[in-house]
Amino acid sequence: MTHVVTEACIACKYTDCVDVCPVDCFREGPNFLTIDPDECIDCAVCIPECPVSAIYAEEDLPSDQQHMIALNAELARLPGWKSITKRKGPLPDADAHKDQPGKLPLLKR
């Protein structure tokens, strides 16, 4: 199994999780982080680091976020989505979006 970043990360992109990842499996897009399922070792150290609770083990993923499994895998393979290994500041309007539901339409590829 792997871990999955859910819609809660979209338009926030807090990067606390990348500092603790032992295998550097996070990829960064314009307004979202994804986990490369081929790199993730299922260690779960990233889960408690996320301030918006956007990361789940695949088997614990809420039913309304199941689509994020395929999306994480797809985005992790895009050429522009590079590995991120050091924490950065969140997006400027992250606090305004952190509790917003249904953020998939805001995703920038």
Biopython code that builds the backbone (N, CA, C, O; Angstrom):
import numpy as np
from Bio.PDB.StructureBuilder import StructureBuilder

atoms = [
    (1, "MET", "N", (0.835, -1.192, 0.000)),
    (1, "MET", "CA", (0.000, 0.000, 0.000)),
    (1, "MET", "C", (0.875, 1.249, 0.000)),
    (1, "MET", "O", (2.077, 1.192, 0.258)),
    (2, "THR", "N", (0.254, 2.345, -0.288)),
    (2, "THR", "CA", (0.952, 3.628, -0.318)),
    (2, "THR", "C", (0.112, 4.657, 0.433)),
    (2, "THR", "O", (-0.974, 4.357, 0.927)),
    (3, "HIS", "N", (0.630, 5.845, 0.504)),
    (3, "HIS", "CA", (-0.110, 6.945, 1.098)),
    (3, "HIS", "C", (-0.573, 7.879, -0.002)),
    (3, "HIS", "O", (0.015, 7.932, -1.082)),
    (4, "VAL", "N", (-1.633, 8.614, 0.288)),
    (4, "VAL", "CA", (-2.295, 9.426, -0.719)),
    (4, "VAL", "C", (-2.539, 10.820, -0.151)),
    (4, "VAL", "O", (-2.966, 10.973, 0.993)),
    (5, "VAL", "N", (-2.261, 11.835, -0.970)),
    (5, "VAL", "CA", (-2.586, 13.213, -0.609)),
    (5, "VAL", "C", (-3.977, 13.494, -1.164)),
    (5, "VAL", "O", (-4.251, 13.214, -2.331)),
    (6, "THR", "N", (-4.846, 14.041, -0.339)),
    (6, "THR", "CA", (-6.238, 14.271, -0.719)),
    (6, "THR", "C", (-6.467, 15.733, -1.115)),
    (6, "THR", "O", (-5.556, 16.561, -1.086)),
    (7, "GLU", "N", (-7.708, 16.011, -1.483)),
    (7, "GLU", "CA", (-8.095, 17.355, -1.920)),
    (7, "GLU", "C", (-7.809, 18.427, -0.880)),
    (7, "GLU", "O", (-7.676, 19.597, -1.237)),
    (8, "ALA", "N", (-7.711, 18.069, 0.379)),
    (8, "ALA", "CA", (-7.471, 19.068, 1.432)),
    (8, "ALA", "C", (-6.175, 19.849, 1.203)),
    (8, "ALA", "O", (-6.035, 20.965, 1.702)),
    (9, "CYS", "N", (-5.235, 19.281, 0.462)),
    (9, "CYS", "CA", (-3.958, 19.935, 0.187)),
    (9, "CYS", "C", (-4.067, 20.992, -0.914)),
    (9, "CYS", "O", (-3.274, 21.933, -0.948)),
    (10, "ILE", "N", (-5.034, 20.845, -1.804)),
    (10, "ILE", "CA", (-5.166, 21.750, -2.944)),
    (10, "ILE", "C", (-5.357, 23.185, -2.459)),
    (10, "ILE", "O", (-6.163, 23.454, -1.568)),
    (11, "ALA", "N", (-4.607, 24.090, -3.057)),
    (11, "ALA", "CA", (-4.652, 25.529, -2.790)),
    (11, "ALA", "C", (-4.067, 25.904, -1.432)),
    (11, "ALA", "O", (-4.151, 27.061, -1.022)),
    (12, "CYS", "N", (-3.481, 24.950, -0.738)),
    (12, "CYS", "CA", (-2.799, 25.218, 0.535)),
    (12, "CYS", "C", (-1.311, 24.924, 0.384)),
    (12, "CYS", "O", (-0.461, 25.801, 0.536)),
    (13, "LYS", "N", (-1.029, 23.664, 0.080)),
    (13, "LYS", "CA", (0.323, 23.160, -0.145)),
    (13, "LYS", "C", (1.259, 23.446, 1.033)),
    (13, "LYS", "O", (2.337, 24.018, 0.874)),
    (14, "TYR", "N", (0.815, 23.033, 2.203)),
    (14, "TYR", "CA", (1.721, 23.050, 3.350)),
    (14, "TYR", "C", (2.748, 21.949, 3.096)),
    (14, "TYR", "O", (2.386, 20.886, 2.592)),
    (15, "THR", "N", (3.981, 22.170, 3.423)),
    (15, "THR", "CA", (5.026, 21.207, 3.066)),
    (15, "THR", "C", (5.724, 20.602, 4.279)),
    (15, "THR", "O", (6.844, 20.107, 4.158)),
    (16, "ASP", "N", (5.095, 20.633, 5.424)),
    (16, "ASP", "CA", (5.663, 20.040, 6.639)),
    (16, "ASP", "C", (5.999, 18.562, 6.426)),
    (16, "ASP", "O", (6.969, 18.050, 6.986)),
    (17, "CYS", "N", (5.198, 17.893, 5.622)),
    (17, "CYS", "CA", (5.335, 16.453, 5.379)),
    (17, "CYS", "C", (6.637, 16.083, 4.681)),
    (17, "CYS", "O", (7.183, 15.007, 4.926)),
    (18, "VAL", "N", (7.139, 16.949, 3.822)),
    (18, "VAL", "CA", (8.320, 16.572, 3.037)),
    (18, "VAL", "C", (9.581, 16.476, 3.878)),
    (18, "VAL", "O", (10.494, 15.720, 3.544)),
    (19, "ASP", "N", (9.642, 17.230, 4.960)),
    (19, "ASP", "CA", (10.828, 17.200, 5.827)),
    (19, "ASP", "C", (11.049, 15.840, 6.493)),
    (19, "ASP", "O", (12.186, 15.470, 6.787)),
    (20, "VAL", "N", (9.987, 15.113, 6.725)),
    (20, "VAL", "CA", (10.106, 13.843, 7.453)),
    (20, "VAL", "C", (10.148, 12.619, 6.547)),
    (20, "VAL", "O", (10.410, 11.514, 7.022)),
    (21, "CYS", "N", (9.899, 12.792, 5.271)),
    (21, "CYS", "CA", (9.849, 11.654, 4.354)),
    (21, "CYS", "C", (11.242, 11.071, 4.147)),
    (21, "CYS", "O", (12.132, 11.768, 3.659)),
    (22, "PRO", "N", (11.446, 9.807, 4.508)),
    (22, "PRO", "CA", (12.780, 9.210, 4.384)),
    (22, "PRO", "C", (13.166, 8.820, 2.954)),
    (22, "PRO", "O", (14.333, 8.531, 2.690)),
    (23, "VAL", "N", (12.203, 8.811, 2.035)),
    (23, "VAL", "CA", (12.502, 8.387, 0.663)),
    (23, "VAL", "C", (12.202, 9.460, -0.385)),
    (23, "VAL", "O", (12.275, 9.192, -1.584)),
    (24, "ASP", "N", (11.870, 10.656, 0.055)),
    (24, "ASP", "CA", (11.623, 11.774, -0.864)),
    (24, "ASP", "C", (10.602, 11.431, -1.944)),
    (24, "ASP", "O", (10.864, 11.597, -3.135)),
    (25, "CYS", "N", (9.442, 10.954, -1.516)),
    (25, "CYS", "CA", (8.422, 10.531, -2.475)),
    (25, "CYS", "C", (7.416, 11.623, -2.833)),
    (25, "CYS", "O", (6.515, 11.381, -3.636)),
    (26, "PHE", "N", (7.549, 12.817, -2.256)),
    (26, "PHE", "CA", (6.617, 13.894, -2.575)),
    (26, "PHE", "C", (7.024, 14.600, -3.860)),
    (26, "PHE", "O", (8.207, 14.810, -4.126)),
    (27, "ARG", "N", (6.015, 14.961, -4.652)),
    (27, "ARG", "CA", (6.208, 15.735, -5.870)),
    (27, "ARG", "C", (5.398, 17.014, -5.718)),
    (27, "ARG", "O", (4.319, 17.020, -5.126)),
    (28, "GLU", "N", (5.941, 18.097, -6.266)),
    (28, "GLU", "CA", (5.314, 19.408, -6.099)),
    (28, "GLU", "C", (4.766, 19.934, -7.412)),
    (28, "GLU", "O", (5.461, 19.981, -8.427)),
    (29, "GLY", "N", (3.505, 20.328, -7.364)),
    (29, "GLY", "CA", (2.869, 20.998, -8.488)),
    (29, "GLY", "C", (2.593, 22.436, -8.111)),
    (29, "GLY", "O", (3.000, 22.879, -7.038)),
    (30, "PRO", "N", (1.912, 23.174, -8.966)),
    (30, "PRO", "CA", (1.670, 24.592, -8.701)),
    (30, "PRO", "C", (0.934, 24.881, -7.392)),
    (30, "PRO", "O", (1.271, 25.835, -6.691)),
    (31, "ASN", "N", (-0.068, 24.062, -7.061)),
    (31, "ASN", "CA", (-0.817, 24.332, -5.829)),
    (31, "ASN", "C", (-1.221, 23.059, -5.085)),
    (31, "ASN", "O", (-2.257, 23.017, -4.422)),
    (32, "PHE", "N", (-0.376, 22.007, -5.207)),
    (32, "PHE", "CA", (-0.715, 20.712, -4.609)),
    (32, "PHE", "C", (0.554, 19.876, -4.504)),
    (32, "PHE", "O", (1.462, 20.001, -5.325)),
    (33, "LEU", "N", (0.607, 19.035, -3.500)),
    (33, "LEU", "CA", (1.663, 18.030, -3.379)),
    (33, "LEU", "C", (1.045, 16.673, -3.655)),
    (33, "LEU", "O", (-0.124, 16.441, -3.347)),
    (34, "THR", "N", (1.818, 15.792, -4.226)),
    (34, "THR", "CA", (1.359, 14.436, -4.467)),
    (34, "THR", "C", (2.416, 13.466, -3.958)),
    (34, "THR", "O", (3.577, 13.833, -3.776)),
    (35, "ILE", "N", (2.005, 12.242, -3.733)),
    (35, "ILE", "CA", (2.939, 11.194, -3.315)),
    (35, "ILE", "C", (3.105, 10.234, -4.485)),
    (35, "ILE", "O", (2.124, 9.739, -5.041)),
    (36, "ASP", "N", (4.340, 9.980, -4.846)),
    (36, "ASP", "CA", (4.632, 9.010, -5.906)),
    (36, "ASP", "C", (4.435, 7.612, -5.317)),
    (36, "ASP", "O", (5.186, 7.209, -4.429)),
    (37, "PRO", "N", (3.439, 6.870, -5.798)),
    (37, "PRO", "CA", (3.158, 5.553, -5.219)),
    (37, "PRO", "C", (4.286, 4.534, -5.438)),
    (37, "PRO", "O", (4.376, 3.544, -4.712)),
    (38, "ASP", "N", (5.132, 4.775, -6.426)),
    (38, "ASP", "CA", (6.256, 3.871, -6.668)),
    (38, "ASP", "C", (7.415, 4.117, -5.705)),
    (38, "ASP", "O", (8.288, 3.262, -5.549)),
    (39, "GLU", "N", (7.425, 5.271, -5.065)),
    (39, "GLU", "CA", (8.502, 5.634, -4.143)),
    (39, "GLU", "C", (8.108, 5.482, -2.670)),
    (39, "GLU", "O", (8.962, 5.217, -1.825)),
    (40, "CYS", "N", (6.827, 5.648, -2.364)),
    (40, "CYS", "CA", (6.345, 5.604, -0.981)),
    (40, "CYS", "C", (6.594, 4.222, -0.376)),
    (40, "CYS", "O", (6.303, 3.199, -0.996)),
    (41, "ILE", "N", (7.136, 4.208, 0.839)),
    (41, "ILE", "CA", (7.405, 2.938, 1.530)),
    (41, "ILE", "C", (6.402, 2.661, 2.649)),
    (41, "ILE", "O", (6.589, 1.744, 3.449)),
    (42, "ASP", "N", (5.332, 3.466, 2.698)),
    (42, "ASP", "CA", (4.241, 3.219, 3.641)),
    (42, "ASP", "C", (4.681, 3.361, 5.098)),
    (42, "ASP", "O", (4.212, 2.622, 5.965)),
    (43, "CYS", "N", (5.573, 4.301, 5.364)),
    (43, "CYS", "CA", (6.081, 4.469, 6.736)),
    (43, "CYS", "C", (5.144, 5.286, 7.621)),
    (43, "CYS", "O", (5.188, 5.163, 8.845)),
    (44, "ALA", "N", (4.297, 6.119, 7.013)),
    (44, "ALA", "CA", (3.284, 6.912, 7.716)),
    (44, "ALA", "C", (3.810, 8.084, 8.527)),
    (44, "ALA", "O", (3.032, 8.705, 9.251)),
    (45, "VAL", "N", (5.081, 8.416, 8.444)),
    (45, "VAL", "CA", (5.584, 9.544, 9.240)),
    (45, "VAL", "C", (5.041, 10.881, 8.751)),
    (45, "VAL", "O", (5.051, 11.856, 9.502)),
    (46, "CYS", "N", (4.574, 10.946, 7.525)),
    (46, "CYS", "CA", (4.046, 12.201, 6.985)),
    (46, "CYS", "C", (2.655, 12.542, 7.512)),
    (46, "CYS", "O", (2.295, 13.717, 7.589)),
    (47, "ILE", "N", (1.883, 11.542, 7.869)),
    (47, "ILE", "CA", (0.481, 11.759, 8.254)),
    (47, "ILE", "C", (0.325, 12.773, 9.393)),
    (47, "ILE", "O", (-0.436, 13.727, 9.233)),
    (48, "PRO", "N", (0.995, 12.617, 10.517)),
    (48, "PRO", "CA", (0.778, 13.577, 11.601)),
    (48, "PRO", "C", (1.383, 14.959, 11.337)),
    (48, "PRO", "O", (1.067, 15.916, 12.044)),
    (49, "GLU", "N", (2.239, 15.069, 10.336)),
    (49, "GLU", "CA", (2.874, 16.352, 10.036)),
    (49, "GLU", "C", (1.976, 17.304, 9.264)),
    (49, "GLU", "O", (2.192, 18.516, 9.297)),
    (50, "CYS", "N", (0.978, 16.784, 8.576)),
    (50, "CYS", "CA", (0.121, 17.620, 7.735)),
    (50, "CYS", "C", (-0.858, 18.428, 8.586)),
    (50, "CYS", "O", (-1.681, 17.850, 9.296)),
    (51, "PRO", "N", (-0.777, 19.766, 8.523)),
    (51, "PRO", "CA", (-1.660, 20.588, 9.360)),
    (51, "PRO", "C", (-3.123, 20.589, 8.923)),
    (51, "PRO", "O", (-3.985, 21.059, 9.666)),
    (52, "VAL", "N", (-3.419, 20.069, 7.729)),
    (52, "VAL", "CA", (-4.806, 20.012, 7.270)),
    (52, "VAL", "C", (-5.314, 18.575, 7.127)),
    (52, "VAL", "O", (-6.371, 18.345, 6.538)),
    (53, "SER", "N", (-4.573, 17.622, 7.659)),
    (53, "SER", "CA", (-4.953, 16.199, 7.625)),
    (53, "SER", "C", (-5.290, 15.736, 6.210)),
    (53, "SER", "O", (-6.323, 15.109, 5.978)),
    (54, "ALA", "N", (-4.406, 16.053, 5.274)),
    (54, "ALA", "CA", (-4.636, 15.729, 3.869)),
    (54, "ALA", "C", (-4.029, 14.394, 3.445)),
    (54, "ALA", "O", (-4.249, 13.963, 2.313)),
    (55, "ILE", "N", (-3.275, 13.728, 4.314)),
    (55, "ILE", "CA", (-2.576, 12.503, 3.923)),
    (55, "ILE", "C", (-3.175, 11.298, 4.648)),
    (55, "ILE", "O", (-3.385, 11.313, 5.861)),
    (56, "TYR", "N", (-3.439, 10.261, 3.865)),
    (56, "TYR", "CA", (-4.028, 9.030, 4.405)),
    (56, "TYR", "C", (-3.290, 7.825, 3.846)),
    (56, "TYR", "O", (-2.759, 7.866, 2.736)),
    (57, "ALA", "N", (-3.264, 6.763, 4.618)),
    (57, "ALA", "CA", (-2.877, 5.476, 4.063)),
    (57, "ALA", "C", (-3.977, 5.089, 3.083)),
    (57, "ALA", "O", (-5.153, 5.356, 3.330)),
    (58, "GLU", "N", (-3.605, 4.469, 1.984)),
    (58, "GLU", "CA", (-4.584, 4.132, 0.950)),
    (58, "GLU", "C", (-5.769, 3.346, 1.514)),
    (58, "GLU", "O", (-6.911, 3.575, 1.116)),
    (59, "GLU", "N", (-5.506, 2.435, 2.427)),
    (59, "GLU", "CA", (-6.602, 1.629, 2.986)),
    (59, "GLU", "C", (-7.508, 2.414, 3.933)),
    (59, "GLU", "O", (-8.605, 1.959, 4.257)),
    (60, "ASP", "N", (-7.059, 3.590, 4.381)),
    (60, "ASP", "CA", (-7.864, 4.425, 5.278)),
    (60, "ASP", "C", (-8.494, 5.622, 4.576)),
    (60, "ASP", "O", (-9.136, 6.452, 5.221)),
    (61, "LEU", "N", (-8.320, 5.716, 3.286)),
    (61, "LEU", "CA", (-8.807, 6.854, 2.516)),
    (61, "LEU", "C", (-10.329, 6.941, 2.579)),
    (61, "LEU", "O", (-11.010, 5.944, 2.339)),
    (62, "PRO", "N", (-10.871, 8.111, 2.896)),
    (62, "PRO", "CA", (-12.330, 8.258, 2.921)),
    (62, "PRO", "C", (-12.921, 7.947, 1.540)),
    (62, "PRO", "O", (-12.268, 8.153, 0.517)),
    (63, "SER", "N", (-14.135, 7.462, 1.524)),
    (63, "SER", "CA", (-14.762, 7.037, 0.265)),
    (63, "SER", "C", (-14.880, 8.187, -0.738)),
    (63, "SER", "O", (-14.798, 7.961, -1.946)),
    (64, "ASP", "N", (-15.071, 9.413, -0.254)),
    (64, "ASP", "CA", (-15.193, 10.543, -1.177)),
    (64, "ASP", "C", (-13.842, 11.029, -1.716)),
    (64, "ASP", "O", (-13.793, 11.992, -2.481)),
    (65, "GLN", "N", (-12.756, 10.373, -1.324)),
    (65, "GLN", "CA", (-11.419, 10.740, -1.794)),
    (65, "GLN", "C", (-10.729, 9.599, -2.558)),
    (65, "GLN", "O", (-9.539, 9.693, -2.857)),
    (66, "GLN", "N", (-11.452, 8.542, -2.870)),
    (66, "GLN", "CA", (-10.872, 7.399, -3.574)),
    (66, "GLN", "C", (-10.274, 7.786, -4.935)),
    (66, "GLN", "O", (-9.298, 7.181, -5.381)),
    (67, "HIS", "N", (-10.852, 8.776, -5.578)),
    (67, "HIS", "CA", (-10.341, 9.235, -6.874)),
    (67, "HIS", "C", (-8.924, 9.801, -6.777)),
    (67, "HIS", "O", (-8.231, 9.914, -7.788)),
    (68, "MET", "N", (-8.496, 10.153, -5.578)),
    (68, "MET", "CA", (-7.179, 10.746, -5.393)),
    (68, "MET", "C", (-6.045, 9.719, -5.521)),
    (68, "MET", "O", (-4.889, 10.106, -5.694)),
    (69, "ILE", "N", (-6.351, 8.438, -5.440)),
    (69, "ILE", "CA", (-5.325, 7.403, -5.624)),
    (69, "ILE", "C", (-4.766, 7.506, -7.041)),
    (69, "ILE", "O", (-3.554, 7.605, -7.233)),
    (70, "ALA", "N", (-5.650, 7.480, -8.023)),
    (70, "ALA", "CA", (-5.222, 7.573, -9.424)),
    (70, "ALA", "C", (-4.633, 8.942, -9.730)),
    (70, "ALA", "O", (-3.671, 9.049, -10.491)),
    (71, "LEU", "N", (-5.200, 9.982, -9.147)),
    (71, "LEU", "CA", (-4.697, 11.332, -9.417)),
    (71, "LEU", "C", (-3.284, 11.525, -8.874)),
    (71, "LEU", "O", (-2.447, 12.130, -9.544)),
    (72, "ASN", "N", (-3.005, 11.018, -7.669)),
    (72, "ASN", "CA", (-1.645, 11.110, -7.128)),
    (72, "ASN", "C", (-0.658, 10.424, -8.064)),
    (72, "ASN", "O", (0.402, 10.976, -8.362)),
    (73, "ALA", "N", (-0.995, 9.234, -8.524)),
    (73, "ALA", "CA", (-0.109, 8.485, -9.415)),
    (73, "ALA", "C", (0.097, 9.225, -10.733)),
    (73, "ALA", "O", (1.218, 9.310, -11.234)),
    (74, "GLU", "N", (-0.975, 9.754, -11.288)),
    (74, "GLU", "CA", (-0.882, 10.486, -12.560)),
    (74, "GLU", "C", (0.001, 11.731, -12.429)),
    (74, "GLU", "O", (0.903, 11.947, -13.239)),
    (75, "LEU", "N", (-0.263, 12.538, -11.415)),
    (75, "LEU", "CA", (0.480, 13.789, -11.259)),
    (75, "LEU", "C", (1.946, 13.541, -10.914)),
    (75, "LEU", "O", (2.815, 14.297, -11.346)),
    (76, "ALA", "N", (2.227, 12.512, -10.156)),
    (76, "ALA", "CA", (3.607, 12.206, -9.773)),
    (76, "ALA", "C", (4.476, 11.905, -10.988)),
    (76, "ALA", "O", (5.697, 12.042, -10.926)),
    (77, "ARG", "N", (3.865, 11.502, -12.076)),
    (77, "ARG", "CA", (4.609, 11.146, -13.287)),
    (77, "ARG", "C", (4.732, 12.291, -14.285)),
    (77, "ARG", "O", (5.447, 12.160, -15.279)),
    (78, "LEU", "N", (4.055, 13.403, -14.044)),
    (78, "LEU", "CA", (4.141, 14.528, -14.974)),
    (78, "LEU", "C", (5.535, 15.146, -14.917)),
    (78, "LEU", "O", (6.096, 15.304, -13.833)),
    (79, "PRO", "N", (6.095, 15.494, -16.062)),
    (79, "PRO", "CA", (7.460, 16.033, -16.094)),
    (79, "PRO", "C", (7.667, 17.285, -15.238)),
    (79, "PRO", "O", (8.739, 17.454, -14.658)),
    (80, "GLY", "N", (6.690, 18.143, -15.149)),
    (80, "GLY", "CA", (6.839, 19.378, -14.379)),
    (80, "GLY", "C", (6.722, 19.211, -12.876)),
    (80, "GLY", "O", (7.033, 20.134, -12.124)),
    (81, "TRP", "N", (6.283, 18.058, -12.432)),
    (81, "TRP", "CA", (6.096, 17.813, -11.003)),
    (81, "TRP", "C", (7.375, 17.192, -10.455)),
    (81, "TRP", "O", (7.597, 15.986, -10.563)),
    (82, "LYS", "N", (8.200, 18.032, -9.873)),
    (82, "LYS", "CA", (9.524, 17.619, -9.401)),
    (82, "LYS", "C", (9.484, 17.195, -7.936)),
    (82, "LYS", "O", (8.571, 17.549, -7.189)),
    (83, "SER", "N", (10.482, 16.441, -7.556)),
    (83, "SER", "CA", (10.635, 16.007, -6.169)),
    (83, "SER", "C", (10.834, 17.225, -5.270)),
    (83, "SER", "O", (11.556, 18.157, -5.625)),
    (84, "ILE", "N", (10.201, 17.208, -4.128)),
    (84, "ILE", "CA", (10.391, 18.260, -3.125)),
    (84, "ILE", "C", (10.894, 17.581, -1.852)),
    (84, "ILE", "O", (10.294, 16.616, -1.379)),
    (85, "THR", "N", (11.988, 18.085, -1.305)),
    (85, "THR", "CA", (12.618, 17.441, -0.149)),
    (85, "THR", "C", (12.799, 18.369, 1.039)),
    (85, "THR", "O", (13.181, 17.918, 2.118)),
    (86, "LYS", "N", (12.534, 19.643, 0.864)),
    (86, "LYS", "CA", (12.680, 20.617, 1.950)),
    (86, "LYS", "C", (11.399, 21.427, 2.085)),
    (86, "LYS", "O", (10.737, 21.758, 1.101)),
    (87, "ARG", "N", (11.078, 21.727, 3.311)),
    (87, "ARG", "CA", (9.883, 22.508, 3.611)),
    (87, "ARG", "C", (9.978, 23.907, 3.008)),
    (87, "ARG", "O", (11.034, 24.540, 3.024)),
    (88, "LYS", "N", (8.849, 24.373, 2.477)),
    (88, "LYS", "CA", (8.692, 25.732, 1.966)),
    (88, "LYS", "C", (7.486, 26.331, 2.667)),
    (88, "LYS", "O", (6.716, 25.618, 3.311)),
    (89, "GLY", "N", (7.327, 27.602, 2.546)),
    (89, "GLY", "CA", (6.130, 28.235, 3.090)),
    (89, "GLY", "C", (4.903, 27.814, 2.295)),
    (89, "GLY", "O", (5.016, 27.485, 1.114)),
    (90, "PRO", "N", (3.734, 27.820, 2.926)),
    (90, "PRO", "CA", (2.508, 27.464, 2.210)),
    (90, "PRO", "C", (2.162, 28.546, 1.184)),
    (90, "PRO", "O", (2.791, 29.604, 1.153)),
    (91, "LEU", "N", (1.178, 28.279, 0.364)),
    (91, "LEU", "CA", (0.715, 29.269, -0.593)),
    (91, "LEU", "C", (0.184, 30.489, 0.164)),
    (91, "LEU", "O", (-0.303, 30.356, 1.286)),
    (92, "PRO", "N", (0.275, 31.664, -0.437)),
    (92, "PRO", "CA", (-0.118, 32.897, 0.275)),
    (92, "PRO", "C", (-1.541, 32.895, 0.829)),
    (92, "PRO", "O", (-1.788, 33.476, 1.886)),
    (93, "ASP", "N", (-2.468, 32.260, 0.142)),
    (93, "ASP", "CA", (-3.857, 32.237, 0.605)),
    (93, "ASP", "C", (-4.254, 30.885, 1.217)),
    (93, "ASP", "O", (-5.434, 30.534, 1.254)),
    (94, "ALA", "N", (-3.273, 30.147, 1.686)),
    (94, "ALA", "CA", (-3.524, 28.805, 2.242)),
    (94, "ALA", "C", (-4.507, 28.835, 3.399)),
    (94, "ALA", "O", (-5.398, 27.988, 3.469)),
    (95, "ASP", "N", (-4.368, 29.776, 4.293)),
    (95, "ASP", "CA", (-5.263, 29.813, 5.448)),
    (95, "ASP", "C", (-6.719, 30.031, 5.040)),
    (95, "ASP", "O", (-7.631, 29.541, 5.705)),
    (96, "ALA", "N", (-6.935, 30.755, 3.964)),
    (96, "ALA", "CA", (-8.297, 30.990, 3.481)),
    (96, "ALA", "C", (-8.912, 29.730, 2.882)),
    (96, "ALA", "O", (-10.134, 29.581, 2.863)),
    (97, "HIS", "N", (-8.070, 28.827, 2.394)),
    (97, "HIS", "CA", (-8.556, 27.614, 1.728)),
    (97, "HIS", "C", (-8.487, 26.358, 2.587)),
    (97, "HIS", "O", (-9.057, 25.334, 2.210)),
    (98, "LYS", "N", (-7.814, 26.404, 3.721)),
    (98, "LYS", "CA", (-7.516, 25.159, 4.438)),
    (98, "LYS", "C", (-8.733, 24.356, 4.888)),
    (98, "LYS", "O", (-8.639, 23.133, 4.992)),
    (99, "ASP", "N", (-9.846, 24.980, 5.154)),
    (99, "ASP", "CA", (-11.041, 24.255, 5.597)),
    (99, "ASP", "C", (-12.105, 24.150, 4.509)),
    (99, "ASP", "O", (-13.224, 23.711, 4.774)),
    (100, "GLN", "N", (-11.768, 24.544, 3.308)),
    (100, "GLN", "CA", (-12.716, 24.539, 2.197)),
    (100, "GLN", "C", (-12.912, 23.123, 1.657)),
    (100, "GLN", "O", (-11.930, 22.449, 1.343)),
    (101, "PRO", "N", (-14.143, 22.663, 1.546)),
    (101, "PRO", "CA", (-14.387, 21.333, 0.960)),
    (101, "PRO", "C", (-14.440, 21.408, -0.566)),
    (101, "PRO", "O", (-14.577, 22.492, -1.134)),
    (102, "GLY", "N", (-14.332, 20.270, -1.216)),
    (102, "GLY", "CA", (-14.516, 20.192, -2.668)),
    (102, "GLY", "C", (-13.553, 21.048, -3.472)),
    (102, "GLY", "O", (-13.976, 21.816, -4.335)),
    (103, "LYS", "N", (-12.255, 20.920, -3.194)),
    (103, "LYS", "CA", (-11.280, 21.789, -3.845)),
    (103, "LYS", "C", (-10.721, 21.253, -5.159)),
    (103, "LYS", "O", (-9.852, 21.895, -5.747)),
    (104, "LEU", "N", (-11.175, 20.126, -5.631)),
    (104, "LEU", "CA", (-10.639, 19.549, -6.868)),
    (104, "LEU", "C", (-10.694, 20.520, -8.054)),
    (104, "LEU", "O", (-9.744, 20.550, -8.837)),
    (105, "PRO", "N", (-11.756, 21.311, -8.225)),
    (105, "PRO", "CA", (-11.762, 22.261, -9.346)),
    (105, "PRO", "C", (-10.661, 23.321, -9.271)),
    (105, "PRO", "O", (-10.362, 23.969, -10.274)),
    (106, "LEU", "N", (-10.062, 23.503, -8.107)),
    (106, "LEU", "CA", (-8.982, 24.480, -7.947)),
    (106, "LEU", "C", (-7.606, 23.932, -8.317)),
    (106, "LEU", "O", (-6.638, 24.689, -8.389)),
    (107, "LEU", "N", (-7.512, 22.626, -8.552)),
    (107, "LEU", "CA", (-6.229, 21.995, -8.839)),
    (107, "LEU", "C", (-5.618, 22.534, -10.130)),
    (107, "LEU", "O", (-6.264, 22.577, -11.177)),
    (108, "LYS", "N", (-4.353, 22.944, -10.023)),
    (108, "LYS", "CA", (-3.604, 23.396, -11.197)),
    (108, "LYS", "C", (-2.608, 22.295, -11.537)),
    (108, "LYS", "O", (-1.877, 21.814, -10.671)),
    (109, "ARG", "N", (-2.590, 21.909, -12.791)),
    (109, "ARG", "CA", (-1.683, 20.854, -13.234)),
    (109, "ARG", "C", (-0.441, 21.474, -13.789)),
    (109, "ARG", "O", (0.464, 20.762, -14.222)),
]
sb = StructureBuilder()
sb.init_structure("model")
sb.init_model(0)
sb.init_chain("A")
sb.init_seg("    ")
for serial, (resi, resn, name, xyz) in enumerate(atoms, 1):
    if name == "N":
        sb.init_residue(resn, " ", resi, " ")
    sb.init_atom(name, np.array(xyz, "f"), 0.0, 1.0, " ", f" {name:<3s}", serial, name[0])
structure = sb.get_structure()
